[in-house]
Structures are given as structure tokens and as C-alpha cells.
Amino acid sequence: MQEFKAADVNTKTLIKGMLLFRDVSLTKLAEELNKKFGYTFTQSNLSRKLNSDTVKWSELKDIARLLGYNIKIFPAQNWKGVEGEHTSNISTTL
């Protein structure tokens, strides 16, 4: 499976890619989010959120969970810290 780096892809492209890989339409995604997580999305307003890049973190986590994906956040190998100091390597899976 291909990994994406944050700098390589925006939220819309990421979600559209997940939908494509799972063969799920935006309409079906909206319906399932409403049913499983209590949202009130329509295909139209979900599309508007993607186009305006206003998808909330909680919504992205629910979309990923629904489509069978994990979101991983881990430190960059070459980060030197806010003031140039090296920090610890802690990895978190959400």
C-alpha cells in the first residue's frame, strides 16, 4: 500500500483517494457517516466541505475509520525542534 506524506496531498485528495480505493461514492459515504456517527451530511454539503477544505479533524477520523483506514502521526526524522534542539521520537497511532 502506498503511503502519502502530508506535503504531498490535501484533505480532498486524501478522502477522494480513500473513496476510490474502496469503490465508495461520496453519496454513500455521506449516508454511512449519518447512520454510524450521527452526522447530517448530504453529498452536496460533504462535497462543499472537501472543496473549501473545511473538514474537521473529528470528521476525517470518522471517514478513515468508516473506510477501514488508520491515521498515523509520527515525528519527522530530521526535525531539530522549535528552537533547533533535538526532541524525543514518540510515535502515535490515532
PDB file of N, CA, C and O in Angstrom:
ATOM      1  N   MET A   1       0.835  -1.180   0.000  1.00  0.00           N
ATOM      2  CA  MET A   1       0.000   0.000   0.000  1.00  0.00           C
ATOM      3  C   MET A   1       0.879   1.243   0.000  1.00  0.00           C
ATOM      4  O   MET A   1       1.892   1.290   0.698  1.00  0.00           O
ATOM      5  N   GLN A   2       0.503   2.226  -0.763  1.00  0.00           N
ATOM      6  CA  GLN A   2       1.265   3.455  -0.882  1.00  0.00           C
ATOM      7  C   GLN A   2       1.012   4.355   0.311  1.00  0.00           C
ATOM      8  O   GLN A   2      -0.122   4.467   0.779  1.00  0.00           O
ATOM      9  N   GLU A   3       2.062   5.000   0.807  1.00  0.00           N
ATOM     10  CA  GLU A   3       1.932   5.962   1.885  1.00  0.00           C
ATOM     11  C   GLU A   3       1.959   7.363   1.293  1.00  0.00           C
ATOM     12  O   GLU A   3       2.646   7.624   0.305  1.00  0.00           O
ATOM     13  N   PHE A   4       1.202   8.255   1.912  1.00  0.00           N
ATOM     14  CA  PHE A   4       1.182   9.636   1.478  1.00  0.00           C
ATOM     15  C   PHE A   4       1.818  10.491   2.556  1.00  0.00           C
ATOM     16  O   PHE A   4       1.603  10.260   3.746  1.00  0.00           O
ATOM     17  N   LYS A   5       2.594  11.472   2.146  1.00  0.00           N
ATOM     18  CA  LYS A   5       3.161  12.429   3.079  1.00  0.00           C
ATOM     19  C   LYS A   5       2.277  13.662   3.073  1.00  0.00           C
ATOM     20  O   LYS A   5       1.723  14.031   2.038  1.00  0.00           O
ATOM     21  N   ALA A   6       2.143  14.300   4.235  1.00  0.00           N
ATOM     22  CA  ALA A   6       1.243  15.441   4.384  1.00  0.00           C
ATOM     23  C   ALA A   6       1.492  16.515   3.331  1.00  0.00           C
ATOM     24  O   ALA A   6       0.543  17.135   2.849  1.00  0.00           O
ATOM     25  N   ALA A   7       2.725  16.739   2.973  1.00  0.00           N
ATOM     26  CA  ALA A   7       3.040  17.778   1.998  1.00  0.00           C
ATOM     27  C   ALA A   7       2.598  17.394   0.592  1.00  0.00           C
ATOM     28  O   ALA A   7       2.489  18.254  -0.282  1.00  0.00           O
ATOM     29  N   ASP A   8       2.344  16.108   0.370  1.00  0.00           N
ATOM     30  CA  ASP A   8       2.014  15.626  -0.965  1.00  0.00           C
ATOM     31  C   ASP A   8       0.535  15.710  -1.314  1.00  0.00           C
ATOM     32  O   ASP A   8       0.189  15.670  -2.494  1.00  0.00           O
ATOM     33  N   VAL A   9      -0.343  15.824  -0.333  1.00  0.00           N
ATOM     34  CA  VAL A   9      -1.762  15.660  -0.605  1.00  0.00           C
ATOM     35  C   VAL A   9      -2.596  16.546   0.319  1.00  0.00           C
ATOM     36  O   VAL A   9      -2.263  16.729   1.490  1.00  0.00           O
ATOM     37  N   ASN A  10      -3.689  17.096  -0.227  1.00  0.00           N
ATOM     38  CA  ASN A  10      -4.601  17.860   0.617  1.00  0.00           C
ATOM     39  C   ASN A  10      -5.740  16.946   1.089  1.00  0.00           C
ATOM     40  O   ASN A  10      -5.836  15.800   0.651  1.00  0.00           O
ATOM     41  N   THR A  11      -6.586  17.445   1.965  1.00  0.00           N
ATOM     42  CA  THR A  11      -7.655  16.640   2.551  1.00  0.00           C
ATOM     43  C   THR A  11      -8.594  16.095   1.489  1.00  0.00           C
ATOM     44  O   THR A  11      -8.985  14.929   1.549  1.00  0.00           O
ATOM     45  N   LYS A  12      -8.960  16.919   0.522  1.00  0.00           N
ATOM     46  CA  LYS A  12      -9.869  16.476  -0.536  1.00  0.00           C
ATOM     47  C   LYS A  12      -9.269  15.308  -1.313  1.00  0.00           C
ATOM     48  O   LYS A  12      -9.944  14.304  -1.541  1.00  0.00           O
ATOM     49  N   THR A  13      -8.021  15.432  -1.716  1.00  0.00           N
ATOM     50  CA  THR A  13      -7.366  14.386  -2.478  1.00  0.00           C
ATOM     51  C   THR A  13      -7.232  13.114  -1.651  1.00  0.00           C
ATOM     52  O   THR A  13      -7.421  12.014  -2.169  1.00  0.00           O
ATOM     53  N   LEU A  14      -6.911  13.256  -0.383  1.00  0.00           N
ATOM     54  CA  LEU A  14      -6.788  12.107   0.504  1.00  0.00           C
ATOM     55  C   LEU A  14      -8.111  11.357   0.609  1.00  0.00           C
ATOM     56  O   LEU A  14      -8.140  10.136   0.449  1.00  0.00           O
ATOM     57  N   ILE A  15      -9.204  12.065   0.876  1.00  0.00           N
ATOM     58  CA  ILE A  15     -10.513  11.423   1.032  1.00  0.00           C
ATOM     59  C   ILE A  15     -10.988  10.844  -0.299  1.00  0.00           C
ATOM     60  O   ILE A  15     -11.506   9.728  -0.334  1.00  0.00           O
ATOM     61  N   LYS A  16     -10.819  11.580  -1.380  1.00  0.00           N
ATOM     62  CA  LYS A  16     -11.215  11.058  -2.694  1.00  0.00           C
ATOM     63  C   LYS A  16     -10.432   9.790  -3.040  1.00  0.00           C
ATOM     64  O   LYS A  16     -10.982   8.862  -3.632  1.00  0.00           O
ATOM     65  N   GLY A  17      -9.144   9.751  -2.669  1.00  0.00           N
ATOM     66  CA  GLY A  17      -8.334   8.564  -2.902  1.00  0.00           C
ATOM     67  C   GLY A  17      -8.829   7.374  -2.090  1.00  0.00           C
ATOM     68  O   GLY A  17      -8.899   6.255  -2.599  1.00  0.00           O
ATOM     69  N   MET A  18      -9.175   7.616  -0.820  1.00  0.00           N
ATOM     70  CA  MET A  18      -9.715   6.536   0.009  1.00  0.00           C
ATOM     71  C   MET A  18     -11.026   6.011  -0.586  1.00  0.00           C
ATOM     72  O   MET A  18     -11.259   4.803  -0.616  1.00  0.00           O
ATOM     73  N   LEU A  19     -11.869   6.915  -1.052  1.00  0.00           N
ATOM     74  CA  LEU A  19     -13.137   6.504  -1.666  1.00  0.00           C
ATOM     75  C   LEU A  19     -12.891   5.680  -2.926  1.00  0.00           C
ATOM     76  O   LEU A  19     -13.545   4.661  -3.145  1.00  0.00           O
ATOM     77  N   LEU A  20     -11.963   6.117  -3.737  1.00  0.00           N
ATOM     78  CA  LEU A  20     -11.639   5.406  -4.975  1.00  0.00           C
ATOM     79  C   LEU A  20     -11.134   3.992  -4.681  1.00  0.00           C
ATOM     80  O   LEU A  20     -11.582   3.030  -5.306  1.00  0.00           O
ATOM     81  N   PHE A  21     -10.206   3.867  -3.734  1.00  0.00           N
ATOM     82  CA  PHE A  21      -9.653   2.558  -3.386  1.00  0.00           C
ATOM     83  C   PHE A  21     -10.707   1.621  -2.820  1.00  0.00           C
ATOM     84  O   PHE A  21     -10.612   0.406  -2.994  1.00  0.00           O
ATOM     85  N   ARG A  22     -11.707   2.168  -2.147  1.00  0.00           N
ATOM     86  CA  ARG A  22     -12.749   1.348  -1.537  1.00  0.00           C
ATOM     87  C   ARG A  22     -13.993   1.229  -2.421  1.00  0.00           C
ATOM     88  O   ARG A  22     -14.952   0.547  -2.061  1.00  0.00           O
ATOM     89  N   ASP A  23     -13.972   1.894  -3.576  1.00  0.00           N
ATOM     90  CA  ASP A  23     -15.099   1.877  -4.502  1.00  0.00           C
ATOM     91  C   ASP A  23     -16.395   2.318  -3.813  1.00  0.00           C
ATOM     92  O   ASP A  23     -17.428   1.655  -3.905  1.00  0.00           O
ATOM     93  N   VAL A  24     -16.305   3.460  -3.122  1.00  0.00           N
ATOM     94  CA  VAL A  24     -17.439   4.036  -2.403  1.00  0.00           C
ATOM     95  C   VAL A  24     -17.681   5.435  -2.957  1.00  0.00           C
ATOM     96  O   VAL A  24     -16.738   6.203  -3.148  1.00  0.00           O
ATOM     97  N   SER A  25     -18.940   5.765  -3.213  1.00  0.00           N
ATOM     98  CA  SER A  25     -19.278   7.098  -3.718  1.00  0.00           C
ATOM     99  C   SER A  25     -19.352   8.092  -2.565  1.00  0.00           C
ATOM    100  O   SER A  25     -19.487   7.706  -1.403  1.00  0.00           O
ATOM    101  N   LEU A  26     -19.262   9.360  -2.898  1.00  0.00           N
ATOM    102  CA  LEU A  26     -19.403  10.416  -1.903  1.00  0.00           C
ATOM    103  C   LEU A  26     -20.804  10.385  -1.293  1.00  0.00           C
ATOM    104  O   LEU A  26     -20.970  10.656  -0.103  1.00  0.00           O
ATOM    105  N   THR A  27     -21.807  10.056  -2.102  1.00  0.00           N
ATOM    106  CA  THR A  27     -23.181   9.939  -1.607  1.00  0.00           C
ATOM    107  C   THR A  27     -23.284   8.823  -0.576  1.00  0.00           C
ATOM    108  O   THR A  27     -23.897   9.006   0.476  1.00  0.00           O
ATOM    109  N   LYS A  28     -22.691   7.669  -0.868  1.00  0.00           N
ATOM    110  CA  LYS A  28     -22.714   6.537   0.065  1.00  0.00           C
ATOM    111  C   LYS A  28     -21.947   6.873   1.330  1.00  0.00           C
ATOM    112  O   LYS A  28     -22.369   6.507   2.426  1.00  0.00           O
ATOM    113  N   LEU A  29     -20.822   7.568   1.191  1.00  0.00           N
ATOM    114  CA  LEU A  29     -20.052   7.989   2.355  1.00  0.00           C
ATOM    115  C   LEU A  29     -20.905   8.863   3.260  1.00  0.00           C
ATOM    116  O   LEU A  29     -20.941   8.647   4.472  1.00  0.00           O
ATOM    117  N   ALA A  30     -21.588   9.841   2.694  1.00  0.00           N
ATOM    118  CA  ALA A  30     -22.445  10.725   3.480  1.00  0.00           C
ATOM    119  C   ALA A  30     -23.526   9.925   4.207  1.00  0.00           C
ATOM    120  O   ALA A  30     -23.775  10.150   5.392  1.00  0.00           O
ATOM    121  N   GLU A  31     -24.166   8.995   3.502  1.00  0.00           N
ATOM    122  CA  GLU A  31     -25.217   8.176   4.113  1.00  0.00           C
ATOM    123  C   GLU A  31     -24.680   7.360   5.290  1.00  0.00           C
ATOM    124  O   GLU A  31     -25.309   7.301   6.346  1.00  0.00           O
ATOM    125  N   GLU A  32     -23.528   6.738   5.108  1.00  0.00           N
ATOM    126  CA  GLU A  32     -22.957   5.896   6.155  1.00  0.00           C
ATOM    127  C   GLU A  32     -22.455   6.717   7.345  1.00  0.00           C
ATOM    128  O   GLU A  32     -22.574   6.280   8.490  1.00  0.00           O
ATOM    129  N   LEU A  33     -21.897   7.898   7.084  1.00  0.00           N
ATOM    130  CA  LEU A  33     -21.476   8.769   8.187  1.00  0.00           C
ATOM    131  C   LEU A  33     -22.687   9.183   9.024  1.00  0.00           C
ATOM    132  O   LEU A  33     -22.617   9.233  10.252  1.00  0.00           O
ATOM    133  N   ASN A  34     -23.790   9.475   8.348  1.00  0.00           N
ATOM    134  CA  ASN A  34     -25.017   9.852   9.055  1.00  0.00           C
ATOM    135  C   ASN A  34     -25.515   8.699   9.916  1.00  0.00           C
ATOM    136  O   ASN A  34     -25.882   8.885  11.076  1.00  0.00           O
ATOM    137  N   LYS A  35     -25.521   7.510   9.331  1.00  0.00           N
ATOM    138  CA  LYS A  35     -26.060   6.336  10.020  1.00  0.00           C
ATOM    139  C   LYS A  35     -25.179   5.906  11.201  1.00  0.00           C
ATOM    140  O   LYS A  35     -25.689   5.618  12.284  1.00  0.00           O
ATOM    141  N   LYS A  36     -23.867   5.864  10.990  1.00  0.00           N
ATOM    142  CA  LYS A  36     -22.970   5.309  12.007  1.00  0.00           C
ATOM    143  C   LYS A  36     -22.473   6.315  13.029  1.00  0.00           C
ATOM    144  O   LYS A  36     -22.149   5.946  14.158  1.00  0.00           O
ATOM    145  N   PHE A  37     -22.410   7.585  12.642  1.00  0.00           N
ATOM    146  CA  PHE A  37     -21.831   8.577  13.545  1.00  0.00           C
ATOM    147  C   PHE A  37     -22.762   9.745  13.856  1.00  0.00           C
ATOM    148  O   PHE A  37     -22.379  10.654  14.591  1.00  0.00           O
ATOM    149  N   GLY A  38     -23.974   9.738  13.312  1.00  0.00           N
ATOM    150  CA  GLY A  38     -24.950  10.768  13.646  1.00  0.00           C
ATOM    151  C   GLY A  38     -24.787  12.105  12.940  1.00  0.00           C
ATOM    152  O   GLY A  38     -25.356  13.107  13.372  1.00  0.00           O
ATOM    153  N   TYR A  39     -24.025  12.130  11.869  1.00  0.00           N
ATOM    154  CA  TYR A  39     -23.895  13.371  11.098  1.00  0.00           C
ATOM    155  C   TYR A  39     -25.174  13.616  10.297  1.00  0.00           C
ATOM    156  O   TYR A  39     -26.036  12.741  10.209  1.00  0.00           O
ATOM    157  N   THR A  40     -25.288  14.792   9.724  1.00  0.00           N
ATOM    158  CA  THR A  40     -26.413  15.124   8.842  1.00  0.00           C
ATOM    159  C   THR A  40     -25.891  15.578   7.488  1.00  0.00           C
ATOM    160  O   THR A  40     -26.365  16.569   6.933  1.00  0.00           O
ATOM    161  N   PHE A  41     -24.919  14.855   6.962  1.00  0.00           N
ATOM    162  CA  PHE A  41     -24.314  15.196   5.683  1.00  0.00           C
ATOM    163  C   PHE A  41     -25.221  14.812   4.510  1.00  0.00           C
ATOM    164  O   PHE A  41     -25.940  13.814   4.552  1.00  0.00           O
ATOM    165  N   THR A  42     -25.160  15.630   3.477  1.00  0.00           N
ATOM    166  CA  THR A  42     -25.661  15.252   2.162  1.00  0.00           C
ATOM    167  C   THR A  42     -24.429  15.174   1.259  1.00  0.00           C
ATOM    168  O   THR A  42     -23.350  15.630   1.635  1.00  0.00           O
ATOM    169  N   GLN A  43     -24.590  14.607   0.092  1.00  0.00           N
ATOM    170  CA  GLN A  43     -23.470  14.555  -0.852  1.00  0.00           C
ATOM    171  C   GLN A  43     -23.004  15.969  -1.161  1.00  0.00           C
ATOM    172  O   GLN A  43     -21.806  16.227  -1.277  1.00  0.00           O
ATOM    173  N   SER A  44     -23.962  16.884  -1.292  1.00  0.00           N
ATOM    174  CA  SER A  44     -23.652  18.260  -1.658  1.00  0.00           C
ATOM    175  C   SER A  44     -22.847  18.987  -0.575  1.00  0.00           C
ATOM    176  O   SER A  44     -21.839  19.625  -0.876  1.00  0.00           O
ATOM    177  N   ASN A  45     -23.292  18.891   0.687  1.00  0.00           N
ATOM    178  CA  ASN A  45     -22.540  19.653   1.696  1.00  0.00           C
ATOM    179  C   ASN A  45     -21.215  18.969   2.061  1.00  0.00           C
ATOM    180  O   ASN A  45     -20.278  19.643   2.489  1.00  0.00           O
ATOM    181  N   LEU A  46     -21.123  17.653   1.901  1.00  0.00           N
ATOM    182  CA  LEU A  46     -19.845  16.985   2.102  1.00  0.00           C
ATOM    183  C   LEU A  46     -18.871  17.394   0.990  1.00  0.00           C
ATOM    184  O   LEU A  46     -17.691  17.628   1.252  1.00  0.00           O
ATOM    185  N   SER A  47     -19.354  17.476  -0.218  1.00  0.00           N
ATOM    186  CA  SER A  47     -18.529  17.927  -1.338  1.00  0.00           C
ATOM    187  C   SER A  47     -18.068  19.371  -1.114  1.00  0.00           C
ATOM    188  O   SER A  47     -16.917  19.706  -1.394  1.00  0.00           O
ATOM    189  N   ARG A  48     -18.947  20.207  -0.621  1.00  0.00           N
ATOM    190  CA  ARG A  48     -18.599  21.607  -0.337  1.00  0.00           C
ATOM    191  C   ARG A  48     -17.498  21.678   0.729  1.00  0.00           C
ATOM    192  O   ARG A  48     -16.580  22.490   0.615  1.00  0.00           O
ATOM    193  N   LYS A  49     -17.587  20.827   1.771  1.00  0.00           N
ATOM    194  CA  LYS A  49     -16.555  20.804   2.808  1.00  0.00           C
ATOM    195  C   LYS A  49     -15.204  20.392   2.219  1.00  0.00           C
ATOM    196  O   LYS A  49     -14.168  20.950   2.581  1.00  0.00           O
ATOM    197  N   LEU A  50     -15.220  19.425   1.320  1.00  0.00           N
ATOM    198  CA  LEU A  50     -13.973  18.995   0.686  1.00  0.00           C
ATOM    199  C   LEU A  50     -13.379  20.098  -0.185  1.00  0.00           C
ATOM    200  O   LEU A  50     -12.176  20.356  -0.138  1.00  0.00           O
ATOM    201  N   ASN A  51     -14.224  20.741  -0.974  1.00  0.00           N
ATOM    202  CA  ASN A  51     -13.750  21.796  -1.883  1.00  0.00           C
ATOM    203  C   ASN A  51     -13.253  23.027  -1.150  1.00  0.00           C
ATOM    204  O   ASN A  51     -12.336  23.699  -1.621  1.00  0.00           O
ATOM    205  N   SER A  52     -13.846  23.331   0.002  1.00  0.00           N
ATOM    206  CA  SER A  52     -13.430  24.516   0.760  1.00  0.00           C
ATOM    207  C   SER A  52     -12.409  24.171   1.846  1.00  0.00           C
ATOM    208  O   SER A  52     -11.989  25.043   2.607  1.00  0.00           O
ATOM    209  N   ASP A  53     -12.011  22.895   1.914  1.00  0.00           N
ATOM    210  CA  ASP A  53     -11.024  22.416   2.890  1.00  0.00           C
ATOM    211  C   ASP A  53     -11.434  22.751   4.319  1.00  0.00           C
ATOM    212  O   ASP A  53     -10.639  23.268   5.103  1.00  0.00           O
ATOM    213  N   THR A  54     -12.706  22.443   4.647  1.00  0.00           N
ATOM    214  CA  THR A  54     -13.219  22.709   5.991  1.00  0.00           C
ATOM    215  C   THR A  54     -13.643  21.418   6.703  1.00  0.00           C
ATOM    216  O   THR A  54     -14.502  21.449   7.584  1.00  0.00           O
ATOM    217  N   VAL A  55     -13.049  20.300   6.326  1.00  0.00           N
ATOM    218  CA  VAL A  55     -13.326  19.030   7.000  1.00  0.00           C
ATOM    219  C   VAL A  55     -12.658  19.076   8.370  1.00  0.00           C
ATOM    220  O   VAL A  55     -11.464  19.357   8.475  1.00  0.00           O
ATOM    221  N   LYS A  56     -13.427  18.801   9.413  1.00  0.00           N
ATOM    222  CA  LYS A  56     -12.891  18.810  10.775  1.00  0.00           C
ATOM    223  C   LYS A  56     -12.066  17.554  11.015  1.00  0.00           C
ATOM    224  O   LYS A  56     -12.255  16.531  10.357  1.00  0.00           O
ATOM    225  N   TRP A  57     -11.150  17.653  11.969  1.00  0.00           N
ATOM    226  CA  TRP A  57     -10.316  16.517  12.336  1.00  0.00           C
ATOM    227  C   TRP A  57     -11.190  15.337  12.765  1.00  0.00           C
ATOM    228  O   TRP A  57     -10.919  14.203  12.370  1.00  0.00           O
ATOM    229  N   SER A  58     -12.224  15.578  13.558  1.00  0.00           N
ATOM    230  CA  SER A  58     -13.111  14.504  14.019  1.00  0.00           C
ATOM    231  C   SER A  58     -13.819  13.841  12.838  1.00  0.00           C
ATOM    232  O   SER A  58     -14.020  12.627  12.839  1.00  0.00           O
ATOM    233  N   GLU A  59     -14.198  14.630  11.830  1.00  0.00           N
ATOM    234  CA  GLU A  59     -14.842  14.080  10.637  1.00  0.00           C
ATOM    235  C   GLU A  59     -13.859  13.231   9.839  1.00  0.00           C
ATOM    236  O   GLU A  59     -14.215  12.158   9.351  1.00  0.00           O
ATOM    237  N   LEU A  60     -12.630  13.707   9.708  1.00  0.00           N
ATOM    238  CA  LEU A  60     -11.610  12.950   8.983  1.00  0.00           C
ATOM    239  C   LEU A  60     -11.346  11.616   9.671  1.00  0.00           C
ATOM    240  O   LEU A  60     -11.213  10.592   9.001  1.00  0.00           O
ATOM    241  N   LYS A  61     -11.268  11.617  11.004  1.00  0.00           N
ATOM    242  CA  LYS A  61     -11.059  10.366  11.740  1.00  0.00           C
ATOM    243  C   LYS A  61     -12.217   9.399  11.510  1.00  0.00           C
ATOM    244  O   LYS A  61     -11.998   8.201  11.329  1.00  0.00           O
ATOM    245  N   ASP A  62     -13.450   9.913  11.517  1.00  0.00           N
ATOM    246  CA  ASP A  62     -14.614   9.054  11.294  1.00  0.00           C
ATOM    247  C   ASP A  62     -14.660   8.520   9.861  1.00  0.00           C
ATOM    248  O   ASP A  62     -15.031   7.367   9.640  1.00  0.00           O
ATOM    249  N   ILE A  63     -14.286   9.349   8.898  1.00  0.00           N
ATOM    250  CA  ILE A  63     -14.235   8.912   7.498  1.00  0.00           C
ATOM    251  C   ILE A  63     -13.199   7.799   7.347  1.00  0.00           C
ATOM    252  O   ILE A  63     -13.471   6.771   6.728  1.00  0.00           O
ATOM    253  N   ALA A  64     -12.023   8.008   7.909  1.00  0.00           N
ATOM    254  CA  ALA A  64     -10.971   6.996   7.832  1.00  0.00           C
ATOM    255  C   ALA A  64     -11.430   5.694   8.486  1.00  0.00           C
ATOM    256  O   ALA A  64     -11.248   4.616   7.920  1.00  0.00           O
ATOM    257  N   ARG A  65     -12.013   5.789   9.656  1.00  0.00           N
ATOM    258  CA  ARG A  65     -12.481   4.593  10.363  1.00  0.00           C
ATOM    259  C   ARG A  65     -13.531   3.855   9.540  1.00  0.00           C
ATOM    260  O   ARG A  65     -13.477   2.632   9.408  1.00  0.00           O
ATOM    261  N   LEU A  66     -14.478   4.595   8.992  1.00  0.00           N
ATOM    262  CA  LEU A  66     -15.555   4.010   8.199  1.00  0.00           C
ATOM    263  C   LEU A  66     -15.019   3.281   6.969  1.00  0.00           C
ATOM    264  O   LEU A  66     -15.531   2.228   6.590  1.00  0.00           O
ATOM    265  N   LEU A  67     -13.990   3.848   6.353  1.00  0.00           N
ATOM    266  CA  LEU A  67     -13.429   3.267   5.134  1.00  0.00           C
ATOM    267  C   LEU A  67     -12.305   2.264   5.408  1.00  0.00           C
ATOM    268  O   LEU A  67     -11.693   1.744   4.476  1.00  0.00           O
ATOM    269  N   GLY A  68     -12.037   1.996   6.690  1.00  0.00           N
ATOM    270  CA  GLY A  68     -11.046   0.978   7.035  1.00  0.00           C
ATOM    271  C   GLY A  68      -9.611   1.443   6.949  1.00  0.00           C
ATOM    272  O   GLY A  68      -8.729   0.666   6.583  1.00  0.00           O
ATOM    273  N   TYR A  69      -9.362   2.695   7.278  1.00  0.00           N
ATOM    274  CA  TYR A  69      -8.005   3.242   7.264  1.00  0.00           C
ATOM    275  C   TYR A  69      -7.602   3.678   8.661  1.00  0.00           C
ATOM    276  O   TYR A  69      -8.451   4.005   9.489  1.00  0.00           O
ATOM    277  N   ASN A  70      -6.305   3.680   8.914  1.00  0.00           N
ATOM    278  CA  ASN A  70      -5.728   4.235  10.137  1.00  0.00           C
ATOM    279  C   ASN A  70      -5.031   5.536   9.786  1.00  0.00           C
ATOM    280  O   ASN A  70      -4.508   5.696   8.683  1.00  0.00           O
ATOM    281  N   ILE A  71      -5.029   6.448  10.719  1.00  0.00           N
ATOM    282  CA  ILE A  71      -4.272   7.690  10.570  1.00  0.00           C
ATOM    283  C   ILE A  71      -3.094   7.589  11.525  1.00  0.00           C
ATOM    284  O   ILE A  71      -3.280   7.381  12.724  1.00  0.00           O
ATOM    285  N   LYS A  72      -1.885   7.735  11.000  1.00  0.00           N
ATOM    286  CA  LYS A  72      -0.684   7.661  11.828  1.00  0.00           C
ATOM    287  C   LYS A  72       0.031   8.999  11.797  1.00  0.00           C
ATOM    288  O   LYS A  72       0.206   9.617  10.747  1.00  0.00           O
ATOM    289  N   ILE A  73       0.431   9.420  12.969  1.00  0.00           N
ATOM    290  CA  ILE A  73       1.232  10.637  13.092  1.00  0.00           C
ATOM    291  C   ILE A  73       2.516  10.236  13.796  1.00  0.00           C
ATOM    292  O   ILE A  73       2.490   9.640  14.873  1.00  0.00           O
ATOM    293  N   PHE A  74       3.638  10.568  13.175  1.00  0.00           N
ATOM    294  CA  PHE A  74       4.911  10.218  13.776  1.00  0.00           C
ATOM    295  C   PHE A  74       5.910  11.311  13.458  1.00  0.00           C
ATOM    296  O   PHE A  74       5.769  12.029  12.468  1.00  0.00           O
ATOM    297  N   PRO A  75       6.921  11.432  14.308  1.00  0.00           N
ATOM    298  CA  PRO A  75       7.875  12.534  14.132  1.00  0.00           C
ATOM    299  C   PRO A  75       8.717  12.382  12.871  1.00  0.00           C
ATOM    300  O   PRO A  75       9.065  11.276  12.457  1.00  0.00           O
ATOM    301  N   ALA A  76       9.029  13.515  12.282  1.00  0.00           N
ATOM    302  CA  ALA A  76       9.916  13.533  11.123  1.00  0.00           C
ATOM    303  C   ALA A  76      11.324  13.164  11.579  1.00  0.00           C
ATOM    304  O   ALA A  76      11.740  13.513  12.684  1.00  0.00           O
ATOM    305  N   GLN A  77      12.041  12.466  10.732  1.00  0.00           N
ATOM    306  CA  GLN A  77      13.385  12.007  11.068  1.00  0.00           C
ATOM    307  C   GLN A  77      14.371  13.161  11.270  1.00  0.00           C
ATOM    308  O   GLN A  77      15.279  13.065  12.096  1.00  0.00           O
ATOM    309  N   ASN A  78      14.195  14.226  10.532  1.00  0.00           N
ATOM    310  CA  ASN A  78      15.201  15.297  10.543  1.00  0.00           C
ATOM    311  C   ASN A  78      14.777  16.554  11.302  1.00  0.00           C
ATOM    312  O   ASN A  78      15.417  17.595  11.156  1.00  0.00           O
ATOM    313  N   TRP A  79      13.726  16.485  12.099  1.00  0.00           N
ATOM    314  CA  TRP A  79      13.255  17.668  12.828  1.00  0.00           C
ATOM    315  C   TRP A  79      14.184  17.977  13.978  1.00  0.00           C
ATOM    316  O   TRP A  79      14.556  17.081  14.737  1.00  0.00           O
ATOM    317  N   LYS A  80      14.560  19.224  14.115  1.00  0.00           N
ATOM    318  CA  LYS A  80      15.507  19.633  15.158  1.00  0.00           C
ATOM    319  C   LYS A  80      14.829  20.370  16.309  1.00  0.00           C
ATOM    320  O   LYS A  80      15.515  20.874  17.199  1.00  0.00           O
ATOM    321  N   GLY A  81      13.524  20.444  16.312  1.00  0.00           N
ATOM    322  CA  GLY A  81      12.816  21.126  17.398  1.00  0.00           C
ATOM    323  C   GLY A  81      12.485  22.554  17.026  1.00  0.00           C
ATOM    324  O   GLY A  81      12.947  23.077  16.012  1.00  0.00           O
ATOM    325  N   VAL A  82      11.679  23.170  17.863  1.00  0.00           N
ATOM    326  CA  VAL A  82      11.239  24.542  17.606  1.00  0.00           C
ATOM    327  C   VAL A  82      12.419  25.509  17.638  1.00  0.00           C
ATOM    328  O   VAL A  82      12.491  26.441  16.838  1.00  0.00           O
ATOM    329  N   GLU A  83      13.333  25.279  18.561  1.00  0.00           N
ATOM    330  CA  GLU A  83      14.490  26.168  18.670  1.00  0.00           C
ATOM    331  C   GLU A  83      15.776  25.465  18.256  1.00  0.00           C
ATOM    332  O   GLU A  83      16.860  25.803  18.733  1.00  0.00           O
ATOM    333  N   GLY A  84      15.645  24.468  17.351  1.00  0.00           N
ATOM    334  CA  GLY A  84      16.814  23.786  16.828  1.00  0.00           C
ATOM    335  C   GLY A  84      17.350  22.675  17.703  1.00  0.00           C
ATOM    336  O   GLY A  84      18.422  22.135  17.428  1.00  0.00           O
ATOM    337  N   GLU A  85      16.613  22.318  18.773  1.00  0.00           N
ATOM    338  CA  GLU A  85      17.052  21.244  19.655  1.00  0.00           C
ATOM    339  C   GLU A  85      16.359  19.949  19.265  1.00  0.00           C
ATOM    340  O   GLU A  85      15.190  19.957  18.880  1.00  0.00           O
ATOM    341  N   HIS A  86      17.076  18.840  19.362  1.00  0.00           N
ATOM    342  CA  HIS A  86      16.507  17.538  19.033  1.00  0.00           C
ATOM    343  C   HIS A  86      15.500  17.130  20.114  1.00  0.00           C
ATOM    344  O   HIS A  86      15.725  17.365  21.301  1.00  0.00           O
ATOM    345  N   THR A  87      14.397  16.521  19.693  1.00  0.00           N
ATOM    346  CA  THR A  87      13.385  16.057  20.636  1.00  0.00           C
ATOM    347  C   THR A  87      13.251  14.552  20.554  1.00  0.00           C
ATOM    348  O   THR A  87      13.846  13.921  19.680  1.00  0.00           O
ATOM    349  N   SER A  88      12.479  13.970  21.452  1.00  0.00           N
ATOM    350  CA  SER A  88      12.343  12.515  21.512  1.00  0.00           C
ATOM    351  C   SER A  88      11.536  11.988  20.333  1.00  0.00           C
ATOM    352  O   SER A  88      10.789  12.735  19.699  1.00  0.00           O
ATOM    353  N   ASN A  89      11.691  10.689  20.039  1.00  0.00           N
ATOM    354  CA  ASN A  89      10.947  10.006  18.975  1.00  0.00           C
ATOM    355  C   ASN A  89       9.759   9.289  19.588  1.00  0.00           C
ATOM    356  O   ASN A  89       9.897   8.179  20.102  1.00  0.00           O
ATOM    357  N   ILE A  90       8.611   9.908  19.536  1.00  0.00           N
ATOM    358  CA  ILE A  90       7.379   9.298  20.019  1.00  0.00           C
ATOM    359  C   ILE A  90       6.469   9.109  18.832  1.00  0.00           C
ATOM    360  O   ILE A  90       6.264  10.044  18.057  1.00  0.00           O
ATOM    361  N   SER A  91       5.915   7.913  18.670  1.00  0.00           N
ATOM    362  CA  SER A  91       5.019   7.609  17.557  1.00  0.00           C
ATOM    363  C   SER A  91       3.622   7.385  18.100  1.00  0.00           C
ATOM    364  O   SER A  91       3.443   6.697  19.105  1.00  0.00           O
ATOM    365  N   THR A  92       2.630   7.964  17.437  1.00  0.00           N
ATOM    366  CA  THR A  92       1.243   7.835  17.873  1.00  0.00           C
ATOM    367  C   THR A  92       0.388   7.381  16.717  1.00  0.00           C
ATOM    368  O   THR A  92       0.506   7.894  15.604  1.00  0.00           O
ATOM    369  N   THR A  93      -0.476   6.418  16.982  1.00  0.00           N
ATOM    370  CA  THR A  93      -1.474   5.989  16.011  1.00  0.00           C
ATOM    371  C   THR A  93      -2.824   6.392  16.526  1.00  0.00           C
ATOM    372  O   THR A  93      -3.182   6.079  17.662  1.00  0.00           O
ATOM    373  N   LEU A  94      -3.585   7.090  15.697  1.00  0.00           N
ATOM    374  CA  LEU A  94      -4.920   7.545  16.094  1.00  0.00           C
ATOM    375  C   LEU A  94      -5.970   6.710  15.467  1.00  0.00           C
ATOM    376  O   LEU A  94      -7.158   6.945  15.686  1.00  0.00           O
TER     377      LEU A  94
END
